[in-house]
């Protein structure tokens, strides 16, 4: 066996061992059911906005929950700049609020009701343990409420 082949095999085995020992990545996505939601004709009615949070990573993701299993932050577009509109960050990392664990490959689907027309996006905070749900965050695609 040539020295070059031995080095190549050793390098390949070393890379495989590193990938097995490396911590699994935490990848979370917020996906909206639509890019536009419409209010019903009744002026007192609210639009139903559907979304899902998917764990695409290799380890569990933990979310804080206040009223819902996953607390959402709403951001609103104002002349091309995103601003915090509604925040549920008070719930983050609080042991008083039981949140949700999404295992790898799991998806949480839910809806929220809203009535003020504008352009929004949803942000969720998550972490690697139930005691720390505020180490990372991700933002969903913008959507319009008409």
LUMZADO-872384 format. One line per field, with one value per residue: x, y, z of N, C-alpha, C, CB in turn; residue number from 1; residue in three letters. Coordinates in steps of 0.05 Angstrom, whole numbers, plus 5000, padded with zeros to 4 digits. Each point is the difference from the previous one (the first is absolute). Glycine has a CB too. Example, Ala and Ser with C-alpha at 12.3 -4.5 7.8 and 13.67 -1.06 7.14 Angstrom:
n.east: c(5264, 5031)
n.north: c(4886, 5044)
n.up: c(5156, 4961)
ca.east: c(4982, 5016)
ca.north: c(5024, 5024)
ca.up: c(5000, 5001)
c.east: c(5018, 4985)
c.north: c(5024, 5022)
c.up: c(5000, 5014)
cb.east: c(4962, 5024)
cb.north: c(4977, 4987)
cb.up: c(5025, 4957)
k: c(1, 2)
r: c(Ala, Ser)
***
This chain:
n.east: c(5017, 5031, 5021, 4947, 4966, 5017, 4979, 4943, 4988, 5015, 4960, 4951, 5008, 5002, 4944, 4972, 5021, 4977, 4942, 4998, 5016, 4959, 4964, 4958, 5008, 4960, 4973, 4950, 4974, 4963, 4971, 4961, 4958, 5026, 5049, 4938, 4974, 4947, 4987, 4955, 4979, 5005, 5025, 5007, 5041, 5055, 5020, 4994, 5065, 5000, 5056, 5020, 5040, 5030, 5034, 5031, 5033, 5016, 4959, 4940, 4992, 4990, 4951, 5006, 4940, 4985, 4957, 5034, 5028, 5025, 5000, 4982, 5047, 4945, 5057, 4954, 5034, 5010, 5009, 5018, 4995, 4983, 4971, 5008, 4936, 5003, 5057, 4973, 5061, 4958, 5013, 5066, 5007, 4935, 5021, 4943, 5006, 4993, 5036, 4986, 5046, 4998, 5022, 5039, 4945, 4965, 4968, 4985, 4949, 4989, 4958, 5027, 4939, 5032, 4952, 5059, 4988, 5064, 5033, 4996, 5055, 4975, 5056, 4992, 5041, 5021, 5037, 5022, 4948, 4937, 5047, 4996, 4935, 5057, 5044, 4964, 4964, 4983, 4977, 4950, 5018, 4988, 4943, 4976, 4966, 4967)
n.north: c(4977, 5044, 5021, 5012, 4955, 5020, 5059, 4981, 4967, 5047, 5041, 4962, 4991, 5063, 5010, 4955, 5024, 5058, 4977, 4969, 5053, 5044, 5013, 4967, 5057, 5020, 4995, 5037, 5004, 5046, 4960, 5056, 4951, 5047, 5033, 5012, 4988, 5021, 5029, 4953, 5047, 5001, 5067, 4945, 4965, 4996, 4994, 4939, 5024, 4933, 5006, 4943, 5017, 4958, 4980, 5010, 4977, 4947, 5026, 4996, 5057, 5008, 5037, 5034, 4973, 5062, 4969, 4953, 4949, 5057, 5056, 5018, 5043, 5021, 5016, 5045, 4998, 5060, 5006, 4929, 4987, 4936, 5040, 4948, 4997, 4970, 4996, 4942, 5033, 4989, 4938, 5007, 4954, 4987, 4941, 5032, 4968, 4931, 5024, 4958, 4957, 5020, 4935, 5022, 5020, 5044, 5033, 5033, 4999, 5056, 5027, 5052, 5017, 5047, 5041, 5026, 4994, 4985, 4971, 4955, 4979, 4961, 5019, 4935, 5023, 4940, 4990, 4950, 5002, 5002, 5045, 5032, 5018, 5042, 4960, 5025, 5048, 4967, 5055, 4959, 5018, 5061, 4976, 5051, 4997, 5012)
n.up: c(5000, 4959, 5055, 4966, 5030, 5058, 4991, 4980, 5052, 5040, 4973, 5006, 5062, 5012, 4974, 5034, 5054, 4986, 4990, 5058, 5033, 4972, 5053, 4962, 4970, 5044, 4933, 5034, 4939, 5030, 4951, 4999, 4995, 4961, 4984, 5027, 5061, 4967, 5059, 4990, 4963, 5065, 5001, 5039, 4957, 5030, 4939, 5024, 4999, 4980, 5032, 4992, 5046, 4951, 5053, 4936, 5057, 5003, 5051, 5015, 4971, 5066, 4974, 5055, 4998, 5017, 4984, 4975, 5025, 4982, 5043, 4937, 5013, 4966, 4967, 4986, 4943, 5031, 4928, 4986, 5068, 5015, 5044, 5039, 4974, 5053, 5040, 5014, 5022, 5051, 4980, 5002, 5046, 5026, 5030, 4983, 4942, 5004, 4948, 4973, 5016, 4934, 5013, 4957, 4966, 5037, 4956, 5057, 4952, 5035, 4970, 5024, 4998, 4963, 4997, 4976, 4930, 5014, 4961, 5053, 4997, 5045, 5030, 5016, 5046, 4985, 5047, 4986, 5046, 5004, 5015, 4940, 4971, 4986, 4958, 4950, 4984, 4950, 4977, 4983, 4946, 5019, 5014, 4973, 5055, 4939)
ca.east: c(4983, 5017, 4998, 4979, 4975, 4998, 4994, 4972, 4982, 5001, 4986, 4971, 4990, 5001, 4977, 4975, 4999, 4993, 4972, 4985, 5004, 4992, 4973, 4980, 4992, 4973, 4990, 4971, 4989, 4972, 4988, 4972, 4982, 4995, 5014, 4979, 4976, 4979, 4980, 4973, 4986, 4989, 5020, 5008, 5012, 5029, 5012, 5014, 5027, 5011, 5029, 5012, 5027, 5011, 5028, 5014, 5027, 5006, 4995, 4975, 4998, 4981, 4988, 4985, 4972, 4983, 4972, 5003, 5024, 5023, 4995, 5008, 5004, 4990, 5014, 4984, 5015, 4993, 5017, 5023, 5015, 4985, 4999, 4985, 4972, 4990, 5021, 4994, 5026, 4998, 4997, 5024, 5016, 4985, 4991, 4971, 4986, 5009, 5000, 4997, 5024, 4997, 5022, 5008, 4981, 4972, 4989, 4977, 4983, 4980, 4988, 4995, 4979, 5009, 4981, 5010, 5014, 5028, 5019, 5012, 5015, 5000, 5026, 4999, 5025, 5002, 5026, 5008, 4990, 4976, 5008, 5012, 4986, 5004, 5028, 4999, 4974, 4997, 4978, 4985, 4998, 4980, 4973, 4983, 4972, 4984)
ca.north: c(5023, 5023, 5019, 5019, 4987, 4997, 5026, 5006, 4984, 5011, 5026, 4994, 4990, 5022, 5018, 4986, 5000, 5027, 5006, 4985, 5012, 5028, 5004, 5002, 5028, 5007, 5015, 5004, 5017, 5009, 5000, 5010, 4986, 5017, 5026, 5020, 4991, 5020, 5002, 4997, 5025, 5010, 5018, 4991, 4974, 4999, 4982, 4977, 4999, 4973, 4998, 4977, 5001, 4974, 4995, 4987, 4993, 4973, 4998, 5012, 5029, 5006, 5026, 5011, 5004, 5015, 4991, 4977, 4985, 5015, 5029, 5013, 5029, 5011, 5024, 5014, 5016, 5028, 5013, 4984, 4993, 4983, 5009, 4983, 5010, 4987, 4983, 4982, 4993, 4998, 4972, 4985, 4991, 5001, 4973, 5000, 4994, 4976, 5004, 4976, 4987, 4988, 4981, 5002, 4992, 5007, 5025, 5011, 5017, 5015, 5024, 5023, 5017, 5028, 5016, 5025, 4997, 5009, 4979, 4989, 4974, 4988, 4991, 4982, 4995, 4972, 4993, 4972, 4987, 5013, 5021, 5022, 5000, 5027, 5001, 5004, 5007, 4999, 5017, 4990, 5018, 5021, 4995, 5023, 4997, 5020)
ca.up: c(5000, 4998, 5023, 4994, 5006, 5029, 5010, 4991, 5016, 5028, 5000, 4997, 5025, 5020, 4995, 5009, 5030, 5009, 4996, 5019, 5027, 5000, 5010, 4979, 4996, 5007, 4977, 5003, 4979, 5002, 4973, 5000, 4982, 4976, 5001, 5004, 5015, 4996, 5020, 4990, 4996, 5025, 5011, 5026, 4996, 5000, 4981, 5011, 4988, 5005, 4998, 5012, 5009, 4994, 5009, 4978, 5010, 5010, 5029, 5008, 5005, 5021, 4996, 5023, 4993, 5020, 4996, 4981, 5005, 4989, 5001, 4976, 4999, 4975, 4990, 4979, 4980, 4999, 4979, 4994, 5024, 5018, 5028, 5019, 5002, 5024, 5010, 5022, 5012, 5029, 5006, 4994, 5023, 5025, 5007, 5005, 4975, 4987, 4971, 4983, 4989, 4973, 4995, 4971, 4980, 5008, 4991, 5016, 4983, 5016, 4988, 5017, 4989, 4999, 4985, 4991, 4974, 4997, 4992, 5024, 5000, 5026, 5010, 5023, 5015, 5009, 5011, 5000, 5025, 5010, 5018, 4985, 4974, 4989, 4989, 4971, 4989, 4971, 4991, 4977, 4977, 5003, 4990, 5001, 5009, 4984)
c.east: c(5018, 4995, 4977, 4973, 4995, 4992, 4971, 4980, 5000, 4986, 4970, 4989, 5000, 4977, 4974, 4998, 4994, 4971, 4982, 5002, 4991, 4972, 4981, 4989, 4970, 4990, 4969, 4991, 4971, 4990, 4971, 4984, 4995, 5017, 4980, 4976, 4980, 4980, 4973, 4985, 4989, 5022, 5010, 5015, 5031, 5009, 5014, 5026, 5013, 5031, 5009, 5029, 5011, 5028, 5013, 5028, 5002, 4997, 4974, 5003, 4978, 4991, 4985, 4971, 4987, 4972, 5000, 5026, 5026, 4993, 5011, 5005, 4991, 5018, 4984, 5018, 4990, 5020, 5026, 5018, 4983, 5003, 4985, 4972, 4987, 5021, 4990, 5026, 4999, 4998, 5026, 5016, 4986, 4990, 4969, 4984, 5011, 4998, 4998, 5028, 4993, 5025, 5007, 4978, 4971, 4992, 4976, 4984, 4979, 4989, 4999, 4979, 5010, 4982, 5011, 5016, 5028, 5017, 5015, 5019, 5001, 5028, 4995, 5028, 5000, 5028, 5003, 4990, 4975, 5006, 5011, 4987, 5005, 5029, 5000, 4972, 5000, 4975, 4987, 4999, 4978, 4973, 4983, 4973, 4985, 4972)
c.north: c(5025, 5019, 5020, 4988, 4998, 5027, 5008, 4985, 5011, 5027, 4996, 4990, 5021, 5019, 4988, 5001, 5028, 5006, 4985, 5012, 5029, 5003, 5003, 5029, 5004, 5019, 5001, 5020, 5007, 5002, 5009, 4984, 5015, 5025, 5023, 4987, 5022, 4999, 4994, 5027, 5013, 5017, 4991, 4973, 5003, 4980, 4977, 4997, 4974, 5001, 4973, 5005, 4972, 4998, 4983, 4991, 4972, 4998, 5014, 5031, 5005, 5029, 5009, 5004, 5017, 4990, 4975, 4985, 5014, 5030, 5012, 5029, 5008, 5024, 5011, 5017, 5028, 5014, 4985, 4993, 4984, 5010, 4980, 5011, 4988, 4980, 4983, 4991, 4998, 4970, 4984, 4994, 5001, 4972, 4998, 4993, 4975, 5004, 4974, 4990, 4990, 4982, 5003, 4989, 5007, 5028, 5007, 5018, 5013, 5023, 5022, 5017, 5029, 5016, 5026, 4997, 5012, 4977, 4992, 4978, 4991, 4991, 4982, 4997, 4972, 4995, 4970, 4985, 5014, 5023, 5025, 5000, 5026, 5003, 5006, 5010, 4998, 5016, 4987, 5021, 5021, 4991, 5025, 4992, 5022, 5001)
c.up: c(5000, 5023, 4995, 5006, 5030, 5012, 4993, 5017, 5028, 5002, 4999, 5027, 5022, 4996, 5009, 5031, 5010, 4996, 5020, 5028, 5002, 5011, 4976, 4999, 5007, 4978, 5002, 4979, 5007, 4971, 5002, 4980, 4974, 5002, 5003, 5014, 4998, 5023, 4988, 4998, 5026, 5013, 5028, 4999, 4998, 4978, 5015, 4984, 5008, 4997, 5012, 5008, 4997, 5011, 4979, 5008, 5011, 5030, 5007, 5004, 5021, 4998, 5025, 4991, 5022, 4998, 4982, 5006, 4989, 5000, 4974, 5005, 4972, 4993, 4977, 4983, 5000, 4981, 4995, 5023, 5019, 5029, 5017, 5004, 5025, 5009, 5023, 5014, 5030, 5008, 4998, 5026, 5027, 5006, 5004, 4974, 4987, 4970, 4986, 4992, 4972, 4995, 4970, 4982, 5008, 4991, 5018, 4982, 5018, 4984, 5021, 4987, 5001, 4983, 4988, 4974, 5000, 4990, 5025, 4995, 5029, 5007, 5024, 5012, 5009, 5011, 5001, 5025, 5009, 5018, 4985, 4972, 4985, 4988, 4970, 4993, 4970, 4993, 4976, 4977, 5005, 4989, 5004, 5012, 4986, 5011)
cb.east: c(4963, 4999, 5049, 5029, 5004, 5034, 5049, 5016, 5008, 5043, 5040, 5006, 5018, 5049, 5025, 5002, 5034, 5046, 5010, 5007, 5038, 5030, 5018, 4987, 5034, 5008, 5040, 5002, 5030, 5007, 5032, 5016, 4978, 4953, 5036, 5016, 5027, 5005, 5027, 4999, 4989, 4969, 4979, 4961, 4958, 5003, 5005, 4957, 5005, 4957, 5005, 4969, 4992, 4972, 4987, 4974, 5006, 5030, 5050, 4987, 5016, 5022, 4995, 5041, 4999, 5029, 4983, 4974, 4972, 5015, 5002, 4973, 5039, 4952, 5045, 4960, 5008, 4981, 4980, 4998, 5028, 5006, 5002, 5044, 4998, 4951, 5034, 4959, 5022, 4977, 4953, 5002, 5039, 4987, 5045, 5007, 4991, 4985, 5028, 4956, 5018, 4973, 4985, 5048, 5030, 5006, 5015, 5026, 5007, 5024, 4973, 5047, 4963, 5047, 4966, 5002, 4955, 4993, 5005, 4959, 5028, 4952, 5023, 4960, 5003, 4966, 4999, 5039, 5047, 4977, 5009, 5044, 4965, 4967, 5014, 5034, 4993, 5023, 5024, 4973, 5015, 5036, 5003, 5023, 5013, 5028)
cb.north: c(4975, 4996, 4995, 5020, 4973, 4963, 5013, 5008, 4959, 4976, 5020, 4990, 4955, 4996, 5019, 4971, 4963, 5014, 5008, 4959, 4969, 5009, 5022, 4952, 5004, 4995, 4987, 4991, 4979, 5026, 4963, 5046, 4979, 4982, 4981, 5026, 4971, 4995, 5034, 4954, 4983, 4959, 5037, 5024, 4983, 5011, 5038, 4977, 5050, 4979, 5050, 4970, 5039, 4997, 5002, 5027, 5048, 4994, 4999, 4957, 5010, 4967, 4991, 5023, 4957, 5041, 5048, 5026, 4959, 4960, 5000, 4968, 5000, 4985, 4982, 5001, 4959, 4999, 5044, 5021, 5042, 4961, 5048, 4986, 5004, 5005, 5033, 4984, 5022, 5045, 5004, 5021, 5015, 5048, 4991, 5034, 5049, 4971, 5040, 5017, 4988, 5040, 4968, 4996, 4964, 4970, 4992, 4996, 4970, 4987, 4973, 4999, 4968, 4986, 4981, 5016, 5000, 5034, 5019, 5013, 5013, 4985, 5043, 4975, 5048, 4986, 5041, 5012, 4985, 4956, 4965, 4998, 4971, 5018, 4969, 4963, 5031, 4955, 5041, 4972, 4962, 5035, 4951, 5021, 4980, 4991)
cb.up: c(5024, 4950, 5008, 4964, 4957, 5000, 4996, 4954, 4971, 5006, 4977, 4951, 4987, 5001, 4961, 4959, 5001, 4988, 4951, 4973, 5005, 4961, 5042, 5006, 4964, 5051, 4970, 5050, 4965, 5044, 4984, 5011, 5040, 4995, 4971, 4959, 5032, 4950, 5025, 5021, 4955, 5006, 4974, 5019, 4977, 5049, 4965, 5015, 5001, 4985, 5003, 4974, 5033, 4959, 5049, 4968, 5010, 4962, 5009, 5022, 4952, 5030, 4951, 5020, 4974, 4996, 5005, 4965, 4998, 4972, 5051, 4973, 5033, 5008, 5013, 5031, 4972, 5048, 5013, 4956, 4995, 4970, 4985, 5023, 4950, 4985, 4985, 4976, 4962, 5002, 4984, 4955, 4974, 4993, 5020, 5035, 4994, 5038, 5005, 4982, 5047, 4983, 5036, 5014, 4987, 5040, 4952, 5044, 4960, 5042, 4967, 5018, 5016, 5008, 5029, 5047, 4978, 5038, 4953, 5024, 4959, 4995, 4985, 4980, 5015, 4965, 5027, 4972, 5013, 4997, 5034, 5026, 5020, 5033, 5036, 4992, 5039, 4998, 5016, 5031, 4970, 4997, 5011, 4961, 5045, 4960)
k: c(1, 2, 3, 4, 5, 6, 7, 8, 9, 10, 11, 12, 13, 14, 15, 16, 17, 18, 19, 20, 21, 22, 23, 24, 25, 26, 27, 28, 29, 30, 31, 32, 33, 34, 35, 36, 37, 38, 39, 40, 41, 42, 43, 44, 45, 46, 47, 48, 49, 50, 51, 52, 53, 54, 55, 56, 57, 58, 59, 60, 61, 62, 63, 64, 65, 66, 67, 68, 69, 70, 71, 72, 73, 74, 75, 76, 77, 78, 79, 80, 81, 82, 83, 84, 85, 86, 87, 88, 89, 90, 91, 92, 93, 94, 95, 96, 97, 98, 99, 100, 101, 102, 103, 104, 105, 106, 107, 108, 109, 110, 111, 112, 113, 114, 115, 116, 117, 118, 119, 120, 121, 122, 123, 124, 125, 126, 127, 128, 129, 130, 131, 132, 133, 134, 135, 136, 137, 138, 139, 140, 141, 142, 143, 144, 145, 146)
r: c(Unk, Unk, Unk, Unk, Unk, Unk, Unk, Unk, Unk, Unk, Unk, Unk, Unk, Unk, Unk, Unk, Unk, Unk, Unk, Unk, Unk, Unk, Unk, Unk, Unk, Unk, Unk, Unk, Unk, Unk, Unk, Unk, Unk, Unk, Unk, Unk, Unk, Unk, Unk, Unk, Unk, Unk, Unk, Unk, Unk, Unk, Unk, Unk, Unk, Unk, Unk, Unk, Unk, Unk, Unk, Unk, Unk, Unk, Unk, Unk, Unk, Unk, Unk, Unk, Unk, Unk, Unk, Unk, Unk, Unk, Unk, Unk, Unk, Unk, Unk, Unk, Unk, Unk, Unk, Unk, Unk, Unk, Unk, Unk, Unk, Unk, Unk, Unk, Unk, Unk, Unk, Unk, Unk, Unk, Unk, Unk, Unk, Unk, Unk, Unk, Unk, Unk, Unk, Unk, Unk, Unk, Unk, Unk, Unk, Unk, Unk, Unk, Unk, Unk, Unk, Unk, Unk, Unk, Unk, Unk, Unk, Unk, Unk, Unk, Unk, Unk, Unk, Unk, Unk, Unk, Unk, Unk, Unk, Unk, Unk, Unk, Unk, Unk, Unk, Unk, Unk, Unk, Unk, Unk, Unk, Unk)
***
